[in-house]
Amino acid sequence: MPGAAAASLEDALVKAYQTNPQLNADRARQRAADENVPQALAGYRPQIVASLSAGLQAVRNLLPDNTVQGATLRPWTVGVTVTQVLFNGYRTANSVRAAELQVRSGREALRNVGQGVLLDAVTAYMNVLANQALVEAQRSNVAVLREIQGTTRKRLNAGDVTPTDTAQADARLSRGLADLNAAEVALAISQATYAQVIGEAPHQLVPASPVDRFSAGSLASANELASHQHPTVLAAGYDVDVALTTIRIAEGSLLPTITAQASASRSMQSDTSLGTTGTDQASITGQVNVPIYDGGTAASQTRQAKELASQSRLVLEQVRNQLRTAVSGAWVSNEGTKVALKAAESEGRAAEIALQGVRREAAGGQRTTIDVLNAQQELTNARSRQILAQRDRVIASYTLLSAVGRLDVRTLNLNTPDYLPDVHYHQVRDAWHGVRTPSGQ
């Protein structure tokens, strides 16, 4: 069916991975960050500038014999200058290193965004699946309540029950209709969220299973894995390296700068009274600039860079602490959903047996209408809790996988090519010219 949503959770994850605007926007951000490396590498390369000047020049000369001589000149000059930095306090080398580290940090940030998008896709998928089941449960509840209402009215006409029983049945039916409406509203909202995250409307979703097989076997193992492979920790570590390299860049401003410059030019004159009508020049010069005092700017920038490096170390420690908390919370939540699901399943079976027993007893006059209505409500509530427990069970397993840093295409073995940011990086890293992107823009 054209435009139909994925039939399975894996298909939905593939669709989100390929088309989600948030993820594609972050990929574009990373491609833009790749360009910082060739910009830094440009510091190693010569700068070539060509110049051309031409114009009209009116000249009026007063000679000793009081005669006036006038002419209109058309001078022009063409030249080329090549400038090469030979030494700038290692700022170019450190700028290249800082740019490469920023690229690595950006890749980890992109990986973390990918984890978030996949987890959002799982949540959206399971919410639609659960809300569809809740709507069906409420519709079944309304159908049963209508049946009870009809039976009660017949018994009222026969004199077996009082008007109170009928009013109770009517009230429960109204409540059931309200619950059905609320479930339908929640389903519509979850369907809209699904379309936003996945990229198309949901259609014929099938149940999904937890992914505990990809997670660590213990909380200690989960924390160990997260500390070594979670993208937020790796990105923060690269940020520390960037900050330390920035200190060396700032310190490079205190060192001498050595440049070499070669130039060639030709100037032509149209005044025949001059000794020459044209001049050719060529030169090679070297220049050494030694900073003596700049008002304290470079020193302040160096101190500033050191403080920022201290901040980045503290941020890294903060990220590690937050990650440990997140892993622990995800682990406990995942284990808790296992218990909750078993309890909900047991509750559902028991509530169904209880309703059957209460209805038989009511038919024999041992139970009242309100007893039947209460048993029906308890069964509906039990079914709703079981549906939500099943949803939470799957989402919690994916949340734990994300907390460990393994919620990605390769781990899940999704049927889609993995986006490789280093492909674009190598396409532009050594580019000396050209304004078109590798994609042809």
C-alpha positions in Angstrom: 0.0 0.0 0.0 1.7 3.3 -1.0 2.3 5.7 1.9 1.5 3.0 4.5 3.5 2.9 7.7 6.0 0.1 8.5 4.4 -3.1 9.6 7.1 -3.8 12.3 9.1 -1.9 14.8 12.3 -2.6 12.9 10.8 -1.1 9.7 9.7 1.9 11.5 13.2 2.4 13.0 14.7 2.1 9.5 12.2 4.8 8.2 13.0 7.1 11.0 16.8 6.6 10.6 16.6 7.5 6.9 14.1 10.4 6.9 13.8 12.0 10.4 14.4 15.8 10.0 16.1 16.2 13.3 18.7 13.5 12.5 19.2 14.7 8.9 19.7 18.2 10.2 22.4 17.1 12.6 24.1 15.2 9.8 24.2 18.4 7.9 25.7 20.1 11.0 28.4 17.5 11.1 29.2 17.9 7.4 29.6 21.7 8.0 31.9 20.9 11.0 34.1 18.8 8.7 34.9 22.0 6.8 36.8 23.4 9.8 39.6 21.0 9.0 40.4 22.2 5.5 40.0 25.7 6.7 42.7 25.0 9.4 44.9 23.2 6.8 44.8 26.4 4.6 47.3 27.9 7.1 50.0 25.6 5.6 49.3 26.7 2.0 50.4 29.8 0.2 48.1 32.8 -0.4 48.2 34.0 -4.0 46.7 37.4 -4.9 46.6 38.9 -8.4 46.1 42.6 -8.9 45.3 44.8 -11.9 44.9 48.6 -11.9 44.2 50.9 -14.9 42.8 54.3 -15.3 43.0 57.8 -16.9 45.2 60.5 -15.5 45.1 64.1 -16.7 48.4 66.0 -16.4 48.9 69.8 -16.8 52.5 71.1 -16.6 53.6 74.7 -16.4 57.0 75.1 -18.1 59.7 77.8 -17.3 58.8 79.7 -20.4 55.2 80.1 -19.1 53.9 77.7 -21.6 51.5 75.0 -20.6 51.8 71.4 -21.6 48.9 69.0 -21.0 48.4 65.3 -21.6 46.0 62.5 -20.7 47.8 59.4 -19.5 46.5 55.8 -19.4 48.8 54.0 -16.8 48.1 50.4 -15.9 49.8 47.9 -13.5 49.4 44.2 -13.3 51.1 42.0 -10.6 50.9 38.9 -8.5 51.9 38.3 -4.9 52.6 35.0 -3.2 52.7 34.9 0.6 53.7 31.9 2.6 53.7 31.6 6.4 56.8 29.7 7.6 56.2 29.8 11.3 53.4 31.2 13.4 54.0 29.7 16.8 52.6 26.3 15.8 49.1 27.9 15.7 48.4 26.2 12.3 49.3 22.8 13.5 47.3 23.2 16.7 44.4 24.6 14.8 44.3 21.6 12.6 44.4 19.3 15.6 41.6 21.3 17.4 39.5 21.1 14.2 40.0 17.3 13.9 39.1 16.8 17.6 35.9 18.9 17.1 35.0 16.7 14.2 35.3 13.6 16.4 33.3 15.3 19.1 30.7 16.2 16.6 30.5 12.6 15.4 29.7 11.4 18.9 27.1 14.1 19.2 25.6 12.9 16.0 25.6 9.4 17.3 23.8 10.5 20.4 21.2 12.3 18.4 20.7 9.1 16.4 20.1 7.2 19.6 17.5 9.8 20.7 15.7 9.6 17.4 15.6 5.8 17.4 14.3 5.8 21.0 11.7 8.4 20.1 10.7 6.1 17.2 10.3 3.2 19.6 8.3 5.2 22.0 6.0 6.6 19.2 5.5 3.1 17.8 4.7 1.5 21.1 2.4 4.3 22.1 0.3 3.9 18.9 0.3 0.1 19.4 -0.8 0.5 23.1 -3.4 3.1 22.4 -4.9 1.0 19.6 -5.2 -1.8 22.1 -6.7 0.5 24.7 -9.3 1.7 22.3 -10.3 -1.9 21.5 -10.4 -2.7 25.2 -12.7 0.3 25.8 -14.9 -0.6 22.9 -15.2 -4.1 24.2 -16.0 -2.6 27.6 -18.7 -0.4 26.1 -20.2 -3.3 24.3 -20.4 -5.3 27.5 -21.9 -2.4 29.4 -24.6 -2.0 26.7 -25.4 -5.6 27.1 -25.6 -5.2 30.9 -27.8 -2.1 30.5 -30.2 -4.0 28.2 -30.4 -7.0 30.5 -31.0 -4.7 33.5 -33.8 -2.9 31.8 -35.5 -6.2 30.9 -35.1 -7.4 34.5 -36.6 -4.0 35.6 -39.6 -4.5 33.4 -39.9 -8.0 34.9 -39.7 -6.7 38.4 -36.4 -8.5 39.2 -34.4 -5.3 39.9 -35.1 -1.8 41.0 -34.6 1.5 39.1 -31.4 1.9 41.1 -29.8 -1.0 39.2 -30.8 0.6 35.9 -29.3 3.9 36.9 -26.1 2.2 37.9 -25.9 0.5 34.5 -26.6 3.8 32.7 -24.0 5.6 34.7 -21.3 3.0 34.0 -22.2 3.1 30.3 -21.7 6.8 30.2 -18.4 6.4 32.0 -17.4 3.8 29.5 -18.2 6.0 26.6 -16.2 8.8 28.2 -13.2 6.4 28.7 -13.6 5.3 25.0 -13.5 8.9 23.9 -10.4 9.6 25.9 -8.7 6.6 24.5 -9.5 7.6 21.0 -8.1 11.1 21.6 -4.9 9.6 23.0 -4.7 7.4 19.9 -5.1 10.3 17.6 -2.3 12.2 19.4 0.0 9.3 19.4 -0.6 8.7 15.7 0.3 12.4 15.0 3.5 12.0 17.0 4.3 8.8 15.1 4.0 10.6 11.8 6.2 13.4 13.0 9.0 11.0 14.2 8.7 8.2 11.6 7.7 10.3 8.6 4.4 8.6 7.7 1.1 7.6 9.3 0.9 4.3 11.2 -0.8 1.4 9.5 -1.2 -2.2 10.6 1.4 -2.2 13.3 2.5 -5.6 14.7 3.6 -6.3 18.3 7.2 -5.7 19.2 9.6 -7.5 21.6 12.1 -6.3 24.1 15.8 -6.2 23.2 17.4 -7.4 26.4 19.7 -9.7 24.4 21.7 -6.7 23.3 22.1 -5.2 26.8 24.6 -6.0 29.5 24.0 -8.9 31.9 24.4 -6.9 35.1 24.3 -3.3 36.3 28.0 -3.2 36.8 28.6 -4.4 33.3 26.2 -1.8 31.9 28.0 1.0 33.8 31.3 -0.2 32.5 30.1 -0.4 28.9 28.5 3.1 29.1 31.7 4.7 30.5 33.7 3.5 27.5 31.3 3.7 24.6 28.4 6.2 25.3 28.6 9.1 22.9 28.1 11.8 25.5 31.2 10.6 27.4 33.3 10.3 24.3 32.2 13.7 23.0 33.0 15.3 26.4 36.4 13.7 26.3 37.2 15.1 22.9 36.0 18.5 24.1 38.6 18.3 26.9 41.3 17.7 24.2 40.0 20.6 22.1 40.2 22.9 25.2 43.8 21.8 25.9 44.8 22.4 22.2 43.1 25.8 22.4 45.6 26.7 25.2 48.5 26.0 22.8 46.9 28.1 20.1 46.6 31.0 22.5 50.2 30.6 23.6 51.3 30.6 20.0 50.3 34.3 19.8 53.2 35.1 22.1 55.7 33.5 19.7 57.3 35.1 16.5 55.7 34.9 13.1 57.9 34.4 10.0 56.5 34.9 6.5 58.0 34.9 3.0 56.6 36.9 0.2 57.3 36.9 -3.5 55.9 39.4 -6.0 56.1 40.4 -9.6 54.5 43.3 -11.4 54.6 45.3 -14.7 53.7 49.0 -14.9 53.2 50.9 -18.2 53.0 54.6 -18.8 51.8 56.5 -21.8 53.8 59.7 -21.2 56.6 59.7 -23.8 58.4 62.5 -22.0 59.4 60.1 -19.2 62.7 58.2 -19.4 60.8 54.9 -19.5 57.4 53.8 -20.6 57.3 50.6 -18.6 58.7 49.0 -15.4 59.0 45.4 -14.5 59.6 44.5 -10.9 60.2 41.2 -9.0 61.0 40.7 -5.3 61.4 38.1 -2.6 61.2 39.3 1.0 61.2 37.7 4.4 59.6 39.1 7.4 59.8 38.3 11.1 57.3 39.8 13.6 58.2 39.4 17.3 55.4 40.4 19.7 56.7 42.5 22.5 53.5 43.9 24.1 50.0 43.8 22.8 48.3 45.3 25.8 47.8 41.9 27.5 45.4 40.5 24.9 47.3 37.2 24.2 48.1 36.7 27.9 44.4 37.1 28.8 43.3 34.7 26.0 45.8 32.1 27.3 44.4 32.4 30.8 40.9 32.3 29.5 41.7 29.1 27.5 43.1 27.5 30.7 39.9 28.2 32.6 37.8 26.8 29.8 39.9 23.7 29.9 39.2 23.3 33.6 35.5 23.8 32.8 35.6 21.1 30.2 37.2 18.6 32.6 34.5 19.3 35.1 31.8 18.9 32.4 33.3 15.5 31.6 33.0 14.5 35.2 29.5 15.8 35.3 28.6 13.8 32.2 30.0 10.6 33.7 28.0 11.1 36.9 24.8 11.8 35.0 25.4 8.7 32.8 25.9 6.5 35.8 22.6 7.8 37.2 20.9 7.3 33.8 22.2 3.7 33.5 21.1 2.8 37.0 17.7 4.3 36.5 17.2 2.5 33.1 18.4 -0.8 34.6 16.1 -0.6 37.6 13.2 0.5 35.3 13.8 -2.3 32.9 13.8 -4.9 35.7 10.7 -3.3 37.2 8.8 -3.6 34.0 9.4 -7.3 33.9 7.8 -7.7 37.4 5.0 -5.3 36.4 4.2 -7.2 33.3 4.0 -10.5 35.0 1.7 -9.0 37.7 -0.5 -7.3 35.1 -0.9 -10.6 33.2 -1.8 -12.4 36.4 -4.3 -9.7 37.3 -5.9 -9.9 33.9 -6.4 -13.6 34.1 -7.8 -13.4 37.6 -10.1 -10.5 36.7 -11.6 -12.4 33.8 -12.3 -15.4 35.9 -13.8 -13.2 38.6 -16.1 -11.5 36.1 -17.4 -14.8 34.8 -18.1 -16.0 38.4 -19.8 -12.8 39.4 -22.1 -12.9 36.3 -23.1 -16.5 37.0 -23.8 -15.6 40.6 -25.8 -12.6 39.5 -27.9 -14.8 37.2 -28.7 -17.0 40.2 -29.6 -13.9 42.3 -26.6 -14.1 44.6 -25.0 -10.9 43.2 -26.3 -7.5 42.4 -26.0 -5.4 39.2 -23.4 -3.2 40.8 -21.3 -6.3 41.6 -21.3 -7.2 37.9 -20.5 -3.6 36.9 -17.6 -3.4 39.4 -16.2 -6.7 38.1 -16.4 -5.5 34.5 -14.6 -2.3 35.4 -11.9 -4.2 37.2 -11.4 -6.4 34.2 -11.2 -3.4 31.9 -8.7 -1.7 34.3 -6.6 -4.9 34.4 -6.5 -5.2 30.6 -5.5 -1.5 30.4 -2.7 -2.0 32.9 -1.5 -5.1 31.0 -1.4 -3.2 27.7 0.5 -0.4 29.3 2.9 -2.8 31.0 3.6 -4.5 27.7 4.4 -1.1 26.2 6.6 0.0 29.1 8.5 -3.4 28.9 9.6 -2.8 25.3 10.4 0.9 25.8 12.4 0.2 28.9 14.6 -2.3 27.1 15.4 0.2 24.4 15.9 2.9 27.0 18.5 0.7 28.7 20.2 0.0 25.4 20.4 3.8 24.8 21.7 4.5 28.3 24.6 2.1 27.6 25.3 3.7 24.2 24.4 0.8 22.0 21.1 1.9 20.4 22.3 2.1 16.8 21.7 0.5 13.4 24.6 -2.0 13.7 23.6 -3.3 17.2 19.9 -3.7 16.2 21.0 -5.1 12.8 18.5 -2.9 11.0 18.1 -3.4 7.2 19.5 0.0 6.2 23.0 1.2 5.5 24.7 2.9 8.4 25.4 6.6 7.9 29.2 7.0 7.9 30.2 10.6 8.6 33.9 9.9 7.8 33.0 9.5 4.1 32.2 13.2 3.8 35.2 14.1 6.0 37.7 12.5 3.7 36.0 14.0 0.6 36.6 17.5 1.8 39.7 17.3 4.1 42.3 17.8 1.4 40.2 19.8 -1.0 42.3 22.8 -2.2 39.5 24.5 -4.3 35.9 24.1 -5.4 32.7 25.6 -3.9 30.4 22.7 -4.7 29.7 20.2 -1.9 30.3 16.5 -2.5 26.6 16.0 -2.9 26.6 18.6 -5.8 25.1 21.6 -4.0 
